Amino acid sequence: MSIELLIENYGLLAIFLGAAIEGETAAFLGGVVAHRGLLGYWAAASAAVAGSFVGDQFWFFAGRYAARWSFVRRLMERPALARATQLLEKYPTGFILAFRFLVGLRTISPVVIGTTRIPTGKFVVLNAVAALAWGQLFTALGYLFGHGIQQLLGHLPLHRHLLIAAGAAAVIAAAAFAFRKMRPSAGHS
């Protein structure tokens, strides 16, 4: 079975699961694949939106259920989680809308939110709005990147195109993570 056939048959499921578990790379690659015409753009973006929403709802409910466990309470005292909780308490709506865009906070934030008194209905609505914006943005960036690579390097074989896109996504994610790690220490100097 060719990679093209695999993508046509399982690509939307892969984007959905990838967006639910990992995030940006799956949505970005969904845009690249849509640019190649193997999946429709709106189908790829919808899979990214749905995966992000479902994944974050799962982690929210995990936080809601596990908040009473002693080891979860101990985890909540860690500096990164304490900082996320402080931001959440100070700006609950803004934090819920923005956490999936913050490197290093995307996966843990819904768990933290679930441990708070934020009403479930409020989280569902804000999570849906944020997932819609996030999924569209990263799928569109992948689509535009795919177009740029084709303009720059010509029509590459699909596996090379995807490797370049995955490499670019990894470099961007690593740079964002490194920038985030350096920024707080620069403020303490």
N, C-alpha and C positions, 0 to 999 in steps of 0.2 A: 504494500500500500504506500503510495507516495505521500510526501508531506502535505501537498496541496489537498489530496483527498482526506487526509486526517483532519486538516483544518476545516474543510468544508463540512465534515461529519461531526467533529467534536470541538470545533473552535469556540463556539458560543458557550458550551459547558466549561471549557478551559478558562475562558475570560471570566465567567461567573465565579468559578471556584478560586481562580487566581486573585480576583478583586476582593473576594471575601477573606482570603487567607493572607495574601501578601499586599496587594494593592496596586501601586502606581505602574509597576512594570507590566502587569497583566493588561491593564487598561491601555497603556501606551502601545504595547504590541498588538492589541486589538485594533487600534487605529492604523498601525502599519499594515496589518493583514487586510483591513478594509480598503486601504489605499491600493493594495494589490488586486482588489476585486474578488477575493476569495470569500468574503463575508460582506454583507451590507453595512454601511457606516452606522446607520441607526440601530441595527441589530447588535452590532459590537458595542456601541455606546450604552444601549439598554442593558446588555448583559453585565457591563462594568457597573452601572448604576445599581442594578438589582443585587449583584454580588456584594458590593460595598454596603448597601443597606442591610441585607440579611446577615452578613458577617458581624456588623456592628450591633445589630439587634441581639444576636446570639451572645456576644460578649457583655452587652448591657445586662441581659437576664442572668448570665453567669455571675456577674458582680452583685446583682440584686439577691440571688440565691445564696451566694457564698459569703456575703458580708459578715455573717455571724460566726464564721469559722475563725478560730484563733490565729492560724497561720496567715489568713488573708488580712486580718487586722495588723499583724506584724509586718507584712509586706507593704501595707499602706503607710507605714512609718518611714519607709526608705525615702531618701532625698528626692529622687525623680518623681515618685508618686506623691510625695508631700507637696512638691511644687505644682504638679498637675492639679491636685486637690485645691490648693490655694487659688490658682487661676480659675478653676471651676466655681469656687465659692464666690469669688469677686466678680466674675463675668459669666454667669451660667449660660445664657443664650449665646453669646459670642463664642464661648469655648466650645459648645456643642456644634456650632456651625463651622468652627475652624480647626478642630483637633485633627481631622484626617489630612489636613494640609501641613501639619507640623511634624517634621522628621523626628522620629524617636518616640512620638506620643500616640501614633495612630492606633496601634493595637491595644495598648494598655488603657487608653482614655475611656472607652466604653465600659470597661470593667470598673474603673474609678467612678464614673458617672452612676453606674448601677448601684454602688455602695452608698450613694447619697440619697437625699429625700426628693430629688428631682422627680416630678410625676412622670410615670411611664408614658402617658399620652403626649406630654410636652416633648419627651425625648423622641418618640416615634415621628412626630411632625417635623421637628428640627433635623433629625437624622435623614428623613426623606428629602428635605430641601437641600441639605449639604451633600448627600449622595448624588443627587441629580446634578448639582454644579460640578462636583468632583469628577464624576464619571464622564460627563460631557467634555470637561477641560482636558483630562489626560488622554481620552480617546482622540480628541481633536489634535492635541500635540503630536500624538503618534502618527495620525494621518498626514499632518503637515511635514513631519520629519520624513516619512516615507516619500512624500513628494519631493522634498529637498534632496534626499539621497539619490532619487532617480534623476533629478535634474543635474546633480553633480557627477554621478558615476555611471549614469545610464541604467538600463534595465538589467539588474543583476539577477542571478538565480535566487529563488526565494530563500533558501537556507542562508546564503551570504547576507541578504538584506535583513533577515531576522537576527542574525548574529551581530551585525553592525548596530541594529536598533537596541538589542539587549545590552550590548556593551556600552552604548551611549547612555541608556537608562541607568545602568550600574554606576557609571562614572558620575553622572549627575546626582544620583542618590548618595554616593560616597562623599562627593564634594559638599552637598547640603548637610550631611551628617557631621563632617569634619568642621564646617563653618559653625554649626550649632554648638559643637563641643568647644571650639575656640572662643566663641563669643562670650559666654559667661565668665571665663577666666580672664578675658581682656578687660572686663568691667571691674574685676577685683584688683587689678594692678595699681 
